[in-house]
Amino acid sequence: MTRHHLSTLALAALMSLSPLFAASAHAETIRVAIGTQDTTINTAAGGVLIRELKLIEKYLPHDGKYKDVTYDIQWKNFTSGAPITNEMVAGKLDFGSMADFPGVNNIVATTKAGKPSLFINVLSGSVHGSGNGIVVPTDSPVQSLDDLKGKTISVPFASTAHGMLLRAVAAQGWDPDKDVNIITQAPEVAGPALQARKIDAHADFVPFAELFPYRGFARKIYDGSQADAPTLHGTLVGKAYAERYPEIVVAYLRAVIEANRLIDAEPEKYSELIASVTGVEPEVDYLFHGPLGLQTRDLTWKPEYRKAVQTSFDTLRLMGRAEGNFDANAVIDDRYLRAAFKADKLDYDAALRNYAQLPLKANDATTGKPISRFERVAQIWVRGEAKVRSYASPEDAFDALAKLQRENKPVRAFYVQDRDSGIKLLGHQAWFARDKQGQLSAFLLKQQAQTWADKHGAQVLDFAGARQPAPLAAR
């Protein structure tokens, strides 16, 4: 048995998954049809990277009952979860990647069609809700959600961003039918609408609340983490398919695990690869996949993610888009993922307990000393450099930025960590508070910076102001 095949222990674990395990598959052509959302870049470890690096081919079984099998591997890319669901209902796809809201829609639709699906793993997510967000035109006077009462906000309906928006509106005490005008728009429509000022704001899922600001025509004024509601993207598979071919499901999940391992080791390299396929700039890909990123590529079914699936159904029912009863734990099956972890000699339960962001293991680019505290980390991606530079503080990074400018070295991106939430931000759109010692802290919102400044006797600055040297009295 090669190293790519399941260990004896993992095979034993899988024996319990299906009474059909022993059925013969000799001389059979088995379809492995996978639906992806390439531009939803936080799903890359379950789609783009596996496809482009041919990882699933490494793990598909070729011994035992699969000795003479031929695999028909099919990849189909979509811009959202709904068409993936349509294809699964039509029997044209076996696997599909999507977020919690469309994932629940998938389960409801496939069950109704007599072809029920299962959620088998998380690909990426946030137990606090980062990843979804609301943006406004760059020169809009709007600074926070408070300023959007009476305004027109577009969102892809029945998406995870739609759920975030409804929860955010409810938290304001607003009536979503009276206090705001919520309309449906896909991101490819909302982008031009923002630029033409046809809408006041747009709510969306990964990566558009970061992509539009990076491209310069929008500004992020709300992050899903402010609602503190878990969100995720994950993988679904047809239940009958999984029961018939449990080893193939595990092979797919082992490919996911390897894709995660690769991008953990070289996030810049694989952000470039993702960009070459999706058209989403690598600097935005790094926001999600780099260390201390906006989300975690956490494969395990943490209680918060199970709750997110249940909450998605409950919200859809309130919207009149679902009916009846729904038990998230009945449609989430982690046995295949546990078997994949065991085959790779990984500890699933340890991963289940781990809530940390991908760690930053770096030395300060100026001092050479290891960075040990991360609440004020800043990073610079210099054009022509393979690795992102890391700095222990924004003020050190701004000093480096000034030097790079004097040397005519173009900068691809400047990143900071939000002092409140810890999420990675595009530095040029962040707000800063400078304390009496000259130390800078970064924030997504001006009001967050002001609140912190009021408590610490600090001064609120925008990016341009933060770039200016601190007064001598503050040094």
Secondary structure, 3 states (H helix, E strand, C coil): CCCCCCCHHHHHHHHCCCCCCCCCCCCCEEEEEEEECCCCHHHHHHCHHHHHCCCHHHHCCCCHHHCCCEEEEEEEECCCHHHHHHHHHCCCCCEEEEEHHHHHHHHHHHHHCCCCEEEEEEEEEECCCCCCEEEEECCCCCCCHHHHCCCEEEECCCCHHHHHHHHHHHHCCCCCCCCCEEEECCHHHHHHHHHCCCCCEEEECCCHHHHHHHCCCEEEEEEHHHCCCCEEEEEEEEHHHHHHCHHHHHHHHHHHHHHHHHHHHCHHHHHHHHHHHHCCCHHHHHHHHCCCCCCECCCCCCHHHHHHHHHHHHHHHHCCCCCCCCCHHHHECCHHHHHHHHHCCCCHHHHHHCCCCCCCCCECCCCCCECCCCCCCEEEEECCCCCCEEECCHHHHHHHHHHHHHCCCCEEEEEEEECCCCCEEEHHHCEEEECCCCCEEEECCHHHHHHHHHHHCCEEECHHHHHCCCCHHHC
